[in-house]
Amino acid sequence: MKNVLRLTNKDEAEGLTIVDYAFAFLRAIVIAGGLLWILFHPFPLAVKSNLIYIFLVFIVYSVFLQFVIFTYPSRVEKVYFAALILDMVFIGLFIRLSGGFNSNVFLAFYLLVALHSFYYGLSKGLTLALASSLTYTLIVFDELNAILWTDMILRAATMFVIAGFLGFLSEKTRHDKNEMLKAKNEMKGLEANLTKAYNNLQDVKKQVEQSEKLASIGRLVAELAHEINNPLDGIKNCLNVLMIETEDAVLRERYFQLMQEGIREIEQTVMDLLEYAKQHEFKLEPVDINEVIKRTILMGEYKFNKQGINVRTNLNGQPLDVIGDSHHLQQVFFNIIFNAIDAMPNGGMLTIETRKENGFAAIEITDSGTGISKKDLSKIFMPFYTTKKLGEGTGLGLPISMGIVKRHNGQMDVYSYVNMGTCFRITLPDVQAFGSYKL
């Protein structure tokens, strides 16, 4: 029980419980009440003198007892056990001197049994009730012939009732508190596990996003290798000519310029791919949506040309600034644009528009491809759902894109008609409106 009824902060650090303070408070009340009783009750002078002398000893003993308890809180249970015996001795002396069986001091046994039953619990409380009953019987033993046995039984039974009720209450309180502490510890453990699981899930999410990004550009790189070969072939041709025509300074200068342009073209293409392929932490900063879209279009320029896709842009005349992560937003546009390319294997028209709309940046990406059926349209944002052939898609591009848009407090809608085309519409709060949203 002592380990359950703990106070917090300073009291807990001292090892004391609320019951310890209750004992001290009640002992002070007993001292005050007992002093008034002795002083004003009409005892014979000799009896009153003895009572006052014993009561002074009781006061000194009580003060010393509380000093020991507050000085050595770790030994409080042993101190209480010793004090319990001394308290019974003092109660016995006061009963003998103040009238024996007819003395009202026997009520002190009830208080003693009540406090210690609640402190120690049911079994020890009942044991104390038995000890108090036997002690009381010994105190009034010479009066037993003049005492009605029913009165004696009633007083003893009352002690057991008090001990039983408060002991049971103590056990229940202890059990309930232990269950609460157990539940609290389990909740803390569960919270720690949930936090750990959430952090692991976030790590997995980042890895999945990166894997999807790499899977998407993997297909692009395979085709861009041919695009890179074109300037390489040009450079090789220039070198072959320069090895033959070494005297013509003008021709030599012209071929050197052509080689430099080819190298810059290759270098820029590789740098763009490397930058996009990097794993980036989510970082919010002012971003011009128009610039992000232009970078993404450049990455797909080779595929546009190869598949005969015309790109028409109608970007907002002024910078369209939002608070966001440019790399993650580029991943969204990359996924949608390259899905549009896949939907137009025989060529077509890709239209990209941006504009301001009532505190939002609106982006619409429309293709004239094969479209999406109603059956598939309801599932395109489900992880791993794809209509592409095995090995051509992971089914994660659009779900990840939707997650990125939502993380920017935005919205993504899709409208599609079979054999007519698909339109992805994205709205993001602009710089002024973003402050009213919570990440």
N, C-alpha and C positions, 0 to 999 in steps of 0.2 A: 504493500500500500504506500509505503514511504517513497518508493521509486515512481509512483504514478501521480500522486498529488503534488507535483512540482510547480513552484512558481517560476516566473521567467526572470530574465536579466539578472539583477543583483541577487535576488533571493535564491534563484536556482544555482548561481555560482557559489553561494554560501552553503548549499546543501540542506536548506530548511524548507519546510512545506507550510502550507496554509494552516494545517492542523497544529503545527508547532506554535504559530502565533495565536491560534485560538486557545491553546493550553495556557499560554502566558496571560492572555486577556482574562480568561475565566478564573485563573488563580488570583489575579488582581481583584476581581469582583468578590471572590470568596474571602480574601483578606479584608476588604472593606466591609462586607456584610458581617463577617464574623466579629470584627472589632466592635461594630455597633451593637451586635447581639450581646456580646460579653459586657459591654459598658452599661447598657440600659436594661438588660433583663434582670429581674429581681432575684439574683442568686444570693445565698448567704455569703457573708463577707469572706469567710475562709475559702469557700468554693470559688468565689470570683477571683481571689488572689491567685489560687492555683491555675485557674483557667487563663488569666492574664499572663502568668509566667510561661505556661506551655504555648500560648498563642504567640508570644514574642519569639520563642524558639522556632515556632512554625514560620513566622515571618522571615527570620534570619535564614532558615533553611530554604525557604522559597526563593529568596533573593539569590542565594548562592547557587541554587539549582538552575535558575534562569541564566545566571552568569556562565555556568559550565556549558549549558545548551548552546548559547550564542557564541561561546568561545570555541567549542569543539563540536560543531554540527555533525561531523562524521561519526561521532560516538553517541548520537542522540538516542538510539534505540536502547543501548545499554543503560544510559542515564535514566531513561523513562522506566525501565524495569526496576532499577534500584529505587527510584522515586515512588513507584507504585507501592512497594512494600512499606516505605516510610509513611506515605500518605495513609495507608490502612492503619498503621500504628497510631498516627495522630488522631484519625477518626475514632479509633477505639478508645483512646484516652479521653477525648472530648465527650464521647457517649457515657463513659463510666462516671465522669465528674459532673455531667449535667443532667443526670436523671436515669441513666441506664436505658431500659426498654422504652420508657416514656419520653426519652429525649428525642427531639426532632432532628438532631444531628445525624441520625441514621439515614436521612435523605442524601447526605453527602456520598453514601455508597452508590446511590442511583446515578449521581453525576459522574463518579469515578468509573462505574461500569459503562456508562453511555459513551464517555469520551474515549476510553481505551478500546471498547468494542469497535467503534468507528475507525480507530487508528489501526488496530491489529487485525481486524476481520472477525469472521463468524466463530471459528473454532477457538481462538484465543479469547474472544469475548465471552463465550459460554464458560470457558475454563475460569476466567476472572469472576464471572457471576457465581460459580460454585465456590471459589476461594473466598469471595466476599460474604457469601451466605454462611460458610463455616466460621469465618472470622467473627461475624456478627453473633453467631450462636455461642461462640466461646466468650464473647464479651458479656453477654447477658445470661451465661450459663447458670449462675446462682439465682436467677430470677425465673427459671423455667417453670417451677412449680406454680408460680403466680400468673403465668402468661397463658392466654388462650392459644392453643396450638394452631388454630385457624389464622390468628393474627400473624404468627410467625411464618406459617406457610405462605400467606398472602404477600408478606414483605419479600420473602425469598423468591417467590414466583414472579413478582414484579421485576426483580433483578434479571431473571432469565428472559422475561419478555423483552425488556430493554436491550439486553445483550443480543438476543436473537434477531430483533428487528434491525437494530443499527449495524450488527455484524453482517446481516444479509445485505443491507443497503451498501455497506462498505465493499463487500465482495462484488456486488453488481456494479458499483461505481468503478472499482478497479478493473473488472472485466470489460466494461464499456470503454474505459479510457485506454486499456491495452488494445482493444479492437480498433479504436480511433487512431492510436499511434501506429498500429500495424497497417491500417488502411492508408494513413498518411504516408508511411514509408513506401508502401506499394505504389501509391500515386506518384511519389517522387521517382521511384524506379521506373514506373511506366512513362513518366514525363521525360526522364533521361533517355529511355529507349526510343521514345517517339522523336525526340530531338535528334538522336543519333541516326534513326531511320530517315528522318527528313533530310538531314545533311547528306546522307548517303544517296538519297533519291535525287537531291540537287546535283550531286557529282555525276550520277548516272545520266541525269538529264543533259548536263553539259557535254558528256561524252557522246550521247546519242545525237545531240545537235551537231557536234563536230563530225561525227561519222556520217551523218546525212549530208553535211556540206561537202565532205570529201568524196562521198559517193556520187554527188551531183556533178562536181567538177571533174571527177574521174572520166566520165563519158566525154566531157568537153575537152579535156586535155588530149584524149586519144585522137580527136579530130583536129585539134589545134596543132598537133605535131606536124600534120601536113601543111598547115598554114605557115608554120615556122620554117618548113623546108623551102618554101617559095623564096623568101629573102636570102636564105642560105644558098640556094641555087644561083640567085643573082650575084651574090658575092663571089661565088666560085667562078662564074662567067667573067666577071670583072677582072679577077686575078689572072685568069687565063689570057685575056686580052692584053693586060698590062705586061705580062711576061713576053708577049710578042711585040707589042707596040711600045717600046721603051723611049723613043725619041720624041713623040708628040706630047708636049707639055700640057696643052689644053685638054687633050683626050685623057691624059693621066689624071689631071685635076678633076675632071668630070667623073671618072670612074671611082676615084677616091671618095667623092661626095656621095655617089650612089651606094658604095659599101658602108659608109658611115650611117646613112639613112636606114639601110637594111639592118645594121647592128642595133641602132636605136629602137627600131620596130620590134625586133626580137626581145631586146632587153625590157622594153615597156610591157610587152605581152607577158613575159615571165614574171616581172615584178607585180603586175596586177593579179596574176594567179596566186603567187606566193602570199601576197597581202590578204587576199580573200580567204586563202586556205588556213591562215593562222587561227589559233584558238584565242578568242578575245573575252576578257571579263566584261560583264554588263556594266557599261559606264554611260551615264546620262550627261549630255552636253547639247548646246544648240547645234542643230543639224538642218542643212538646206536639203529638203526632199528632192528638189530638182537635180542637184549635183549627184546625189546617190543614184538616182535613176539614170543619169547620163553615164556614170561609171559602169553600171550594170549593162546598159545597152552596148557599150564598147566591148565588153567581154563576150557578148553574143554576136558581134558583127560578122564573124566568119560564118557562123551557122545560118545567119539570116541570108547571107549571100549564097551559101551553098544550096539552101533549100528554096531559094527564090521567094523569100519573105520580105515584103516591103514594110518598113517601120515608119509610122507617122506619129510625130509627137506634137502635143499641144500643151506645153508647160506654162504654168503661171508666169506672167510677165515679170513679176518681182520675186526675189528669193522667198521660198515657202518654208519658213523656219518652224521647226518643232523641237521639243526637248526629248532627245532620244539617243539611242546607240546606233551610230551610222553602220557599223559592221553587221549588227543583227538585222537592221532594217534592210540592208543590201541583201542579206540572205533571204528575206521575205520576197523581195522583188526578183531575185535570181530564180527562186523556186517557181514563182508564178510565170515569169517570162519564158523559162525553159520548158515548163509544162505546156505553154502555148505553142512553142516551137514543135514539141512532140505531137501536138494536136493538128499541126499543119504540115504533114510530110510531103505534100505536093505543092507547097507554097501557099501564100495568102497574104492577109493584111494584119499587122499588129499595130494597134492604136493605143498610145499611152497619153493620158491627160492628167493634169494636176490643176487644182484651183483652191481658192479659199471659200469656205462655207460656214458662216456664223461661228467663228472661233475654232474651226476645224480645218485641217489640211485634208482635202479629198484627193484620192488617187484612184484612177480607173484604168485597168489594163484589159483591153478587149482584143480577142482574136477571132478570125473567121474560120476556125477549125471545125473539127468533127462534132464538137459539143459534148455534153454530158447528159446521160439519160436521167430521168427522175429517180429511178431506182438507185443509181450510183451517186446522184447529187446529195442524197441524204446521208451518205457514208464517207464522203471524201475527206472529212476531218477526223475520221476514226484512225487511230494508229495502225499501221501495217496494212491498211486497205489500199489496194492499187488495182487499176485496170490494165496496167502495162504487162508486157511479157516478163516471164521469169528472168531475173538478172538485169532488167532495165529500170527497175524502180524499187524503192524500199517501202513505200507507203507511209513515210514519215515526214516528207517535205511539207505538205499542207498542215498536218497537225502541229508541227514545230512552228510553222509560220503563224498559225492562229495563236499559239501560245506567246510568241514574241509580240504580236499586235496587242493582245490583251495586257501584256506586261507594260506596254506603253499607254495603257488606258484607252486603247483604240478599239475599233470594230472592223470586222471583215465580213462582207457579204458576197455571195456569188449568184450570178444569173446565167443560165445556160439553156440553149435550145439545140437539139440534135440536128447535125448537118448545117447549122447556122453559125455557131460560135459560142464563146463563153466570155463573160465579163466579171472580173474580180474588182470589187470596190472596197477600198480601205479608207477609213477616216481616222485621223489622229488629232488630238487636241494641239492647237498651235501654241507658240511660246507664251502668249498672254493667258490662254485658258488653262494651261497645264498646271498652274499653281493651285487650282481648285480641286485637283485630283490627288488621291493618295496612292502611293506605290504599294 
